[in-house]
Amino acid sequence: MKPIVSGFSQARFLRLAAAAVLLLLIAGPALAGDLKLEAQLIWGTNESKSPNPRHKPVEEPVAQKLKELPFKWTHYFEVNRKEFTVSKEESRRVSMSEECEIQVRRLEDEQVELTLYGKGKRVGRVTQKLPKSEMLVLGGNAPNYTAWFVMLRRKD
């Protein structure tokens, strides 16, 4: 066989090309991979203590993010936390409590769509990119001048 490029025969070139295609077929799904996410159900209030002893104050980075947003509450408590994965162009529904459910759909790259349900009714929906260092927050009103939020962030 005649060399295509100095030191490469056509047979060697074909073997390398086949290996590259095989590598892409094997690694392709891993590169597209699942998006690992964490959702937190958060209750916002001006009370310094939650009436539910199982609620704990949110972590400082989450509290800081919520304080940067135009919310009027001074205290935020974690009600529940769930970790899950979503594949590209897949939709995942996750129950956060008896009355709160979310649906997360992965669109392209880092973009996700978060739909929030309260008591079975859609409360809101937001679509945005979710880079590793960012948090997506969506919420609604609750009784007694309080509110509840779902905070979504990447875990990978």
Phi and psi restraints in degrees (value plus and minus 20) as a CYANA .aco file:
   2 LYS   PHI    -107.1   -67.1
   2 LYS   PSI     114.6   154.6
   3 PRO   PHI     -84.9   -44.9
   3 PRO   PSI     117.6   157.6
   4 ILE   PHI    -100.3   -60.3
   4 ILE   PSI     -70.1   -30.1
   5 VAL   PHI    -145.3  -105.3
   5 VAL   PSI     130.3   170.3
   6 SER   PHI     -66.5   -26.5
   6 SER   PSI     100.5   140.5
   7 GLY   PHI      70.3   110.3
   7 GLY   PSI     -26.4    13.6
   8 PHE   PHI    -137.8   -97.8
   8 PHE   PSI     102.0   142.0
   9 SER   PHI    -108.0   -68.0
   9 SER   PSI     146.6   186.6
  10 GLN   PHI     -82.9   -42.9
  10 GLN   PSI     -59.2   -19.2
  11 ALA   PHI     -84.4   -44.4
  11 ALA   PSI     -63.1   -23.1
  12 ARG   PHI     -85.2   -45.2
  12 ARG   PSI     -60.7   -20.7
  13 PHE   PHI     -81.0   -41.0
  13 PHE   PSI     -63.7   -23.7
  14 LEU   PHI     -84.9   -44.9
  14 LEU   PSI     -59.2   -19.2
  15 ARG   PHI     -83.9   -43.9
  15 ARG   PSI     -62.9   -22.9
  16 LEU   PHI     -84.8   -44.8
  16 LEU   PSI     -60.9   -20.9
  17 ALA   PHI     -84.5   -44.5
  17 ALA   PSI     -62.5   -22.5
  18 ALA   PHI     -84.0   -44.0
  18 ALA   PSI     -59.9   -19.9
  19 ALA   PHI     -84.8   -44.8
  19 ALA   PSI     -59.2   -19.2
  20 ALA   PHI     -85.1   -45.1
  20 ALA   PSI     -62.1   -22.1
  21 VAL   PHI     -83.8   -43.8
  21 VAL   PSI     -63.9   -23.9
  22 LEU   PHI     -81.7   -41.7
  22 LEU   PSI     -62.6   -22.6
  23 LEU   PHI     -80.6   -40.6
  23 LEU   PSI     -62.4   -22.4
  24 LEU   PHI     -85.2   -45.2
  24 LEU   PSI     -58.2   -18.2
  25 LEU   PHI     -85.7   -45.7
  25 LEU   PSI     -57.6   -17.6
  26 ILE   PHI     -97.4   -57.4
  26 ILE   PSI     -65.2   -25.2
  27 ALA   PHI    -103.2   -63.2
  27 ALA   PSI     -41.8    -1.8
  28 GLY   PHI     -72.0   -32.0
  28 GLY   PSI     -75.7   -35.7
  29 PRO   PHI     -80.9   -40.9
  29 PRO   PSI     -55.1   -15.1
  30 ALA   PHI     -87.0   -47.0
  30 ALA   PSI     -56.9   -16.9
  31 LEU   PHI     -88.5   -48.5
  31 LEU   PSI     -59.7   -19.7
  32 ALA   PHI     -93.8   -53.8
  32 ALA   PSI     -52.9   -12.9
  33 GLY   PHI       4.3    44.3
  33 GLY   PSI     153.0   193.0
  34 ASP   PHI     -97.9   -57.9
  34 ASP   PSI     129.4   169.4
  35 LEU   PHI    -115.4   -75.4
  35 LEU   PSI      97.4   137.4
  36 LYS   PHI    -107.8   -67.8
  36 LYS   PSI     104.9   144.9
  37 LEU   PHI    -146.9  -106.9
  37 LEU   PSI     138.7   178.7
  38 GLU   PHI    -151.0  -111.0
  38 GLU   PSI     111.7   151.7
  39 ALA   PHI    -137.2   -97.2
  39 ALA   PSI     118.9   158.9
  40 GLN   PHI    -142.7  -102.7
  40 GLN   PSI     111.9   151.9
  41 LEU   PHI    -111.2   -71.2
  41 LEU   PSI     103.4   143.4
  42 ILE   PHI    -145.3  -105.3
  42 ILE   PSI     118.8   158.8
  43 TRP   PHI    -128.3   -88.3
  43 TRP   PSI     106.7   146.7
  44 GLY   PHI    -124.2   -84.2
  44 GLY   PSI     114.4   154.4
  45 THR   PHI    -174.4  -134.4
  45 THR   PSI     147.3   187.3
  46 ASN   PHI    -117.8   -77.8
  46 ASN   PSI     -22.0    18.0
  47 GLU   PHI     -97.6   -57.6
  47 GLU   PSI     119.4   159.4
  48 SER   PHI     -97.6   -57.6
  48 SER   PSI     -34.9     5.1
  49 LYS   PHI    -155.8  -115.8
  49 LYS   PSI     117.6   157.6
  50 SER   PHI     -99.1   -59.1
  50 SER   PSI     123.7   163.7
  51 PRO   PHI     -90.2   -50.2
  51 PRO   PSI     -34.8     5.2
  52 ASN   PHI    -118.3   -78.3
  52 ASN   PSI      95.4   135.4
  53 PRO   PHI     -85.4   -45.4
  53 PRO   PSI     -36.6     3.4
  54 ARG   PHI     -99.0   -59.0
  54 ARG   PSI     -38.6     1.4
  55 HIS   PHI     -93.8   -53.8
  55 HIS   PSI     117.2   157.2
  56 LYS   PHI    -145.2  -105.2
  56 LYS   PSI     132.0   172.0
  57 PRO   PHI     -76.8   -36.8
  57 PRO   PSI     124.3   164.3
  58 VAL   PHI     -86.9   -46.9
  58 VAL   PSI     139.5   179.5
  59 GLU   PHI     -82.7   -42.7
  59 GLU   PSI     133.4   173.4
  60 GLU   PHI     -76.2   -36.2
  60 GLU   PSI     -63.8   -23.8
  61 PRO   PHI     -81.3   -41.3
  61 PRO   PSI     -56.1   -16.1
  62 VAL   PHI     -90.3   -50.3
  62 VAL   PSI     -64.6   -24.6
  63 ALA   PHI     -79.3   -39.3
  63 ALA   PSI     -62.3   -22.3
  64 GLN   PHI     -83.6   -43.6
  64 GLN   PSI     -63.0   -23.0
  65 LYS   PHI     -81.8   -41.8
  65 LYS   PSI     -64.2   -24.2
  66 LEU   PHI     -86.5   -46.5
  66 LEU   PSI     -54.4   -14.4
  67 LYS   PHI     -90.9   -50.9
  67 LYS   PSI     -45.1    -5.1
  68 GLU   PHI     -95.8   -55.8
  68 GLU   PSI     -42.1    -2.1
  69 LEU   PHI    -102.0   -62.0
  69 LEU   PSI     140.2   180.2
  70 PRO   PHI     -99.6   -59.6
  70 PRO   PSI      37.5    77.5
  71 PHE   PHI    -122.3   -82.3
  71 PHE   PSI     132.8   172.8
  72 LYS   PHI    -116.9   -76.9
  72 LYS   PSI     -22.3    17.7
  73 TRP   PHI    -107.3   -67.3
  73 TRP   PSI     130.1   170.1
  74 THR   PHI    -125.2   -85.2
  74 THR   PSI     -36.2     3.8
  75 HIS   PHI    -151.9  -111.9
  75 HIS   PSI     120.6   160.6
  76 TYR   PHI    -151.9  -111.9
  76 TYR   PSI     111.1   151.1
  77 PHE   PHI    -142.1  -102.1
  77 PHE   PSI     118.1   158.1
  78 GLU   PHI     -99.4   -59.4
  78 GLU   PSI     103.8   143.8
  79 VAL   PHI    -112.4   -72.4
  79 VAL   PSI     -61.7   -21.7
  80 ASN   PHI    -179.8  -139.8
  80 ASN   PSI     138.7   178.7
  81 ARG   PHI    -161.7  -121.7
  81 ARG   PSI     115.7   155.7
  82 LYS   PHI    -155.2  -115.2
  82 LYS   PSI     120.3   160.3
  83 GLU   PHI    -132.5   -92.5
  83 GLU   PSI     121.6   161.6
  84 PHE   PHI    -180.9  -140.9
  84 PHE   PSI     150.9   190.9
  85 THR   PHI    -142.8  -102.8
  85 THR   PSI     132.1   172.1
  86 VAL   PHI    -154.8  -114.8
  86 VAL   PSI     107.6   147.6
  87 SER   PHI    -103.9   -63.9
  87 SER   PSI     142.8   182.8
  88 LYS   PHI     -77.7   -37.7
  88 LYS   PSI     114.4   154.4
  89 GLU   PHI      39.5    79.5
  89 GLU   PSI       3.6    43.6
  90 GLU   PHI    -125.5   -85.5
  90 GLU   PSI     134.3   174.3
  91 SER   PHI    -137.7   -97.7
  91 SER   PSI     116.0   156.0
  92 ARG   PHI    -149.5  -109.5
  92 ARG   PSI     109.1   149.1
  93 ARG   PHI    -124.0   -84.0
  93 ARG   PSI     112.4   152.4
  94 VAL   PHI    -152.4  -112.4
  94 VAL   PSI     108.1   148.1
  95 SER   PHI    -104.4   -64.4
  95 SER   PSI     103.5   143.5
  96 MET   PHI    -117.7   -77.7
  96 MET   PSI     -45.1    -5.1
  97 SER   PHI    -185.5  -145.5
  97 SER   PSI    -197.6  -157.6
  98 GLU   PHI     -81.2   -41.2
  98 GLU   PSI     -50.8   -10.8
  99 GLU   PHI    -130.1   -90.1
  99 GLU   PSI     -25.3    14.7
 100 CYS   PHI    -145.9  -105.9
 100 CYS   PSI     111.7   151.7
 101 GLU   PHI    -161.0  -121.0
 101 GLU   PSI     127.1   167.1
 102 ILE   PHI    -143.4  -103.4
 102 ILE   PSI     136.3   176.3
 103 GLN   PHI    -148.2  -108.2
 103 GLN   PSI     106.6   146.6
 104 VAL   PHI    -138.1   -98.1
 104 VAL   PSI     108.1   148.1
 105 ARG   PHI    -141.2  -101.2
 105 ARG   PSI     107.9   147.9
 106 ARG   PHI    -109.3   -69.3
 106 ARG   PSI     104.6   144.6
 107 LEU   PHI    -114.0   -74.0
 107 LEU   PSI    -120.6   -80.6
 108 GLU   PHI    -144.8  -104.8
 108 GLU   PSI     131.2   171.2
 109 ASP   PHI      28.2    68.2
 109 ASP   PSI    -137.7   -97.7
 110 GLU   PHI    -117.6   -77.6
 110 GLU   PSI     -12.1    27.9
 111 GLN   PHI    -106.3   -66.3
 111 GLN   PSI     112.8   152.8
 112 VAL   PHI    -150.8  -110.8
 112 VAL   PSI     137.4   177.4
 113 GLU   PHI    -138.4   -98.4
 113 GLU   PSI     103.2   143.2
 114 LEU   PHI    -130.7   -90.7
 114 LEU   PSI     101.9   141.9
 115 THR   PHI    -133.9   -93.9
 115 THR   PSI     112.8   152.8
 116 LEU   PHI    -131.7   -91.7
 116 LEU   PSI     111.9   151.9
 117 TYR   PHI    -139.8   -99.8
 117 TYR   PSI     113.0   153.0
 118 GLY   PHI    -143.6  -103.6
 118 GLY   PSI     102.7   142.7
 119 LYS   PHI      34.1    74.1
 119 LYS   PSI      19.3    59.3
 120 GLY   PHI      62.0   102.0
 120 GLY   PSI     -25.9    14.1
 121 LYS   PHI    -128.2   -88.2
 121 LYS   PSI     121.8   161.8
 122 ARG   PHI     -87.2   -47.2
 122 ARG   PSI     105.9   145.9
 123 VAL   PHI    -119.1   -79.1
 123 VAL   PSI     -56.7   -16.7
 124 GLY   PHI    -191.4  -151.4
 124 GLY   PSI     145.4   185.4
 125 ARG   PHI    -168.8  -128.8
 125 ARG   PSI     120.9   160.9
 126 VAL   PHI    -161.3  -121.3
 126 VAL   PSI     124.0   164.0
 127 THR   PHI    -144.7  -104.7
 127 THR   PSI     106.4   146.4
 128 GLN   PHI    -183.5  -143.5
 128 GLN   PSI     146.1   186.1
 129 LYS   PHI     -92.1   -52.1
 129 LYS   PSI     126.6   166.6
 130 LEU   PHI    -149.4  -109.4
 130 LEU   PSI      57.4    97.4
 131 PRO   PHI     -83.5   -43.5
 131 PRO   PSI     143.7   183.7
 132 LYS   PHI     -75.0   -35.0
 132 LYS   PSI     -54.5   -14.5
 133 SER   PHI    -111.9   -71.9
 133 SER   PSI     -21.6    18.4
 134 GLU   PHI    -122.0   -82.0
 134 GLU   PSI     141.8   181.8
 135 MET   PHI    -145.6  -105.6
 135 MET   PSI     121.7   161.7
 136 LEU   PHI    -127.9   -87.9
 136 LEU   PSI     109.3   149.3
 137 VAL   PHI    -145.2  -105.2
 137 VAL   PSI     112.0   152.0
 138 LEU   PHI    -161.4  -121.4
 138 LEU   PSI     118.0   158.0
 139 GLY   PHI    -174.0  -134.0
 139 GLY   PSI    -195.2  -155.2
 140 GLY   PHI    -174.8  -134.8
 140 GLY   PSI     150.6   190.6
 141 ASN   PHI     -95.1   -55.1
 141 ASN   PSI     136.6   176.6
 142 ALA   PHI    -156.1  -116.1
 142 ALA   PSI     147.9   187.9
 143 PRO   PHI     -82.8   -42.8
 143 PRO   PSI     140.1   180.1
 144 ASN   PHI      40.6    80.6
 144 ASN   PSI      21.5    61.5
 145 TYR   PHI      38.2    78.2
 145 TYR   PSI      18.8    58.8
 146 THR   PHI    -138.7   -98.7
 146 THR   PSI     158.2   198.2
 147 ALA   PHI    -170.0  -130.0
 147 ALA   PSI     142.1   182.1
 148 TRP   PHI    -147.7  -107.7
 148 TRP   PSI     128.6   168.6
 149 PHE   PHI    -155.1  -115.1
 149 PHE   PSI     135.4   175.4
 150 VAL   PHI    -137.9   -97.9
 150 VAL   PSI     106.5   146.5
 151 MET   PHI    -127.6   -87.6
 151 MET   PSI     108.1   148.1
 152 LEU   PHI    -137.8   -97.8
 152 LEU   PSI     113.7   153.7
 153 ARG   PHI    -168.0  -128.0
 153 ARG   PSI     141.0   181.0
 154 ARG   PHI    -100.2   -60.2
 154 ARG   PSI     127.0   167.0
 155 LYS   PHI    -128.9   -88.9
 155 LYS   PSI     -27.6    12.4
